[in-house]
Amino acid sequence: MYSAAVIPSQAPVGYGIDFGTSNSAIAVAFPDRVDVVPLGPSPSAMTLPSFVYLHRSGRRAAGDQAVRTFLKSGHEKTDCWNCSLAPYGWDTDCRQYRKGGGCNDARLLSGVKHELAKVGFAGTNSWATDFTVGSLVAVVIKRLKAEADTFVSQGVRRVVVGHPVVFAGADPSDRAGSDAEAFSRLELAAMESGFDEVAFLPEPTAAVIGEPVHHGVEIAVDFGGGTFDVAVMDSRGGEPRIAATSGVAVGGEVLDGVLFETSVGPALGLEVLPSWLFNELRTASSVRLLMADPGIPAILARVGGRAGELVHALLYEGHAYDFYRAIEAAKIALSSSEDTELQFAPLGLTVTLRRSAFEAMIRPELDLVRGAIQRALDGGGVEAGDVDRVLLTGGSAYIPAFRADLAATFGEDRLEQRDAFTAVVHGLGVRAQQLWGSFTPQPV
């Protein structure tokens, strides 16, 4: 299934791309098989971190390359008085310009997927340059396509792109408008990256159609970095069919935000901040909007004290990436340990986190997840007892409280863990095979 070698006599028919909040992947569809493309320093690494690196010189990078480059150059700054964008000290289109100020020469963005469905959010601006949401997504997709083209030694211009059932950041009062915006941005990003033909498929549907054999009723639950999605496949009538899908904008990053709100922020003494500012510090995705706001330094100066100094250090001294990675790592550690110690020396942080407290804090989010599962079952006209197996994908699927909820609903013996990060992209490749292979596409 996950071969690392291409048979030269076979031409690829299309790609499948899983553009994720935290990690992305690409699969190659051949007439008789699907290969997930190795993307890391070792042949077993099948995912690309969904980071986007931007530099004032015009350099762009994605994934591990983005992180490595930023760690080398992220500290470099240009003072406004010495910036070529303000040659006369005032005549400039740079939105970050201020007398006596300056800005970093590079930015590292994460969680761009969160912005896809935000109709009122057009993108970000740095160094007098507008970066649309689509152009940021394209940085990642271009890197994925380049890796796959090298893998098969030719260019492929057809792709199936996965998407959540419910986009994070979607306007609940205008889901149709939010979805249309998200699909438009994804399609433009894919075409900007060199694809001519773009198809879409819900991510949980991809997870379940990628299975080689189907029996009875199966559900795929995909608990990723940005969203939770579920699909119900019913094969009792003979031909497999997707009976229902559902989802909710709850993912691993939301749970990271709960850790910040309940444990990390208080341990740093940040509760004294204005509530809106404290909330924007919850996740790596929201904090980058603060970094792009030229008015934040003045606000922090008014806040003053240790809290103001800590936030200034977090935003402008290159600590944000490592800080939020440390929170995520602590959350992951709680999946296998009853407690863990989170330390982050640059901000003087040391706090002990306990699984029992964390699981109690995320109970409202887990209840939303449970509700999404029930809606999918109701939509498919099946009972929990009808389900023969539950396929688990996504990094957050390892959270013990989540698995306990599933076991209570379906029974422990029906839970089957799939590769957290490649099950979906493999299914997207299967869909590309169905659409453009040598046989008639199956209905989905």
C-alpha positions, 0 to 999 in steps of 0.5 A, spaced: 500 500 500 505 504 501 510 502 496 516 507 496 518 505 489 515 506 482 514 501 477 517 505 470 512 501 466 506 504 469 504 511 468 500 515 474 493 517 473 492 522 478 494 525 485 491 525 492 492 531 497 491 531 504 492 538 506 492 538 514 492 543 519 498 540 522 501 535 517 500 534 509 501 528 505 500 526 498 499 519 494 500 517 487 494 513 484 496 508 479 491 503 475 493 498 480 495 501 486 496 507 490 503 509 493 503 514 499 510 519 497 515 519 502 516 526 504 521 526 510 529 525 511 527 518 512 523 513 507 518 512 512 516 519 513 510 520 509 507 527 512 510 534 511 509 539 517 504 544 514 508 550 516 509 556 511 515 560 511 515 567 508 521 572 507 521 579 505 526 577 499 521 573 496 523 566 498 518 561 500 518 554 503 514 549 506 514 543 511 521 541 514 524 546 510 520 552 512 522 550 519 529 549 518 530 555 514 526 559 520 530 557 525 536 560 522 533 566 519 527 568 524 531 572 528 533 577 523 530 584 523 530 590 519 529 597 522 524 601 519 529 607 518 534 602 514 528 599 510 528 599 503 520 599 503 521 606 506 526 610 503 524 617 505 522 614 512 515 615 511 513 614 504 511 607 504 506 602 503 508 597 509 503 597 514 507 595 519 512 601 518 512 606 525 517 611 527 523 607 530 520 601 529 522 594 525 520 587 523 522 580 522 525 579 515 521 572 516 515 569 518 513 562 519 505 560 519 502 554 521 494 552 521 493 556 515 487 551 514 483 554 519 483 560 515 480 557 508 473 558 510 473 565 513 469 569 508 472 576 512 479 574 512 483 575 505 490 573 508 495 577 511 500 582 509 508 583 511 513 587 507 508 591 503 506 585 500 499 581 501 499 574 501 492 571 500 489 565 503 490 561 497 497 563 496 499 561 502 496 554 501 499 553 495 506 554 498 504 547 501 501 544 495 507 546 490 512 542 495 507 536 495 507 536 488 514 537 487 516 531 491 511 527 488 513 529 481 520 527 483 517 520 485 514 518 479 519 522 474 514 526 471 508 531 472 501 530 474 496 535 473 490 531 476 488 531 483 483 529 489 484 534 495 481 532 501 476 537 505 473 536 512 465 535 513 465 542 517 471 547 516 474 550 522 473 557 522 466 557 518 461 562 519 455 558 523 450 563 520 452 562 513 455 555 512 454 555 504 458 561 503 463 559 508 464 552 504 464 556 497 469 560 500 474 554 502 473 550 496 474 556 491 481 557 495 483 550 495 481 550 488 485 556 486 491 554 490 491 547 487 491 550 480 496 555 482 501 549 484 500 546 477 494 542 477 489 543 471 483 538 474 481 538 481 476 534 485 474 534 492 472 528 497 471 529 504 476 526 509 472 521 513 470 518 506 477 518 504 479 514 510 473 509 509 473 508 501 481 506 502 480 500 506 481 494 501 475 490 503 468 492 506 463 488 510 457 491 513 457 497 516 463 501 518 465 508 520 471 512 519 472 517 525 478 522 523 480 526 529 485 531 526 489 537 528 483 542 526 477 538 525 473 532 527 470 528 521 466 522 521 463 518 515 458 512 515 459 506 509 453 501 509 455 495 505 449 491 507 446 492 500 452 489 496 455 495 493 458 500 498 455 507 499 457 513 504 450 513 508 452 519 512 457 524 514 458 529 519 463 533 523 465 539 528 470 544 528 474 541 534 481 538 533 488 537 536 489 545 536 483 546 540 485 542 545 492 545 545 488 551 546 484 548 552 491 547 556 493 554 555 487 557 557 487 552 564 494 551 565 499 554 561 497 561 561 495 562 568 502 559 570 505 564 566 501 569 570 497 572 563 490 572 566 492 579 567 491 581 560 485 583 557 481 577 555 481 578 548 488 578 548 489 572 552 484 568 548 488 570 542 494 567 545 491 560 546 493 557 539 499 558 534 494 559 529 491 565 532 497 568 535 500 569 528 494 574 527 497 578 533 504 578 530 501 581 524 498 587 527 502 593 528 498 596 534 500 590 538 507 593 541 503 599 543 498 595 547 503 591 550 507 597 552 500 599 556 499 592 559 507 593 562 509 588 567 511 581 567 505 579 563 507 584 557 514 582 557 512 575 556 507 576 551 512 581 547 518 575 548 513 570 545 511 574 539 517 578 537 523 574 540 522 568 535 519 563 541 512 562 538 514 556 534 517 552 540 512 554 545 506 552 542 510 545 540 511 544 547 504 545 549 502 540 543 508 535 546 505 535 553 498 534 550 501 528 546 505 525 552 498 525 556 496 520 552 501 515 555 502 518 562 498 520 567 502 526 568 507 530 565 511 536 566 511 542 561 517 546 561 519 552 557 525 555 559 525 562 555 519 564 558 521 561 565 515 556 564 514 550 569 508 546 570 505 539 571 499 537 567 495 531 569 491 527 564 485 527 569 484 534 569 486 535 562 480 530 560 475 534 565 477 540 561 476 538 554 469 534 556 465 539 552 469 538 546 469 531 547 461 531 547 461 535 541 465 530 538 460 525 540 454 529 538 457 529 531 458 521 531 450 521 533 448 525 527 452 521 522 449 515 525 442 518 525 443 520 518 445 513 515 439 510 519 444 505 523 444 504 530 451 503 534 450 496 535 449 495 527 456 498 526 461 492 525 468 496 525 470 503 527 476 506 523 480 511 527 485 516 524 488 522 526 493 524 531 488 526 536 484 519 536 490 517 541 487 521 546 484 516 552 478 519 553 476 519 546 477 512 545 473 510 552 467 514 549 468 510 542 469 504 546 462 505 551 458 506 544 461 501 540 465 496 544 472 496 544 473 490 540 470 494 534 475 499 534 481 499 529 487 504 529 489 506 522 495 510 520 494 516 524 497 521 518 496 516 511 490 513 512 486 519 509 491 521 503 491 513 501 483 514 500 484 520 496 489 516 492 484 511 491 478 516 489 483 519 484 484 512 481 477 511 481 476 517 477 481 517 472 484 510 472 482 504 467 476 502 470 469 505 471 469 510 477 465 507 483 459 511 486 461 515 492 
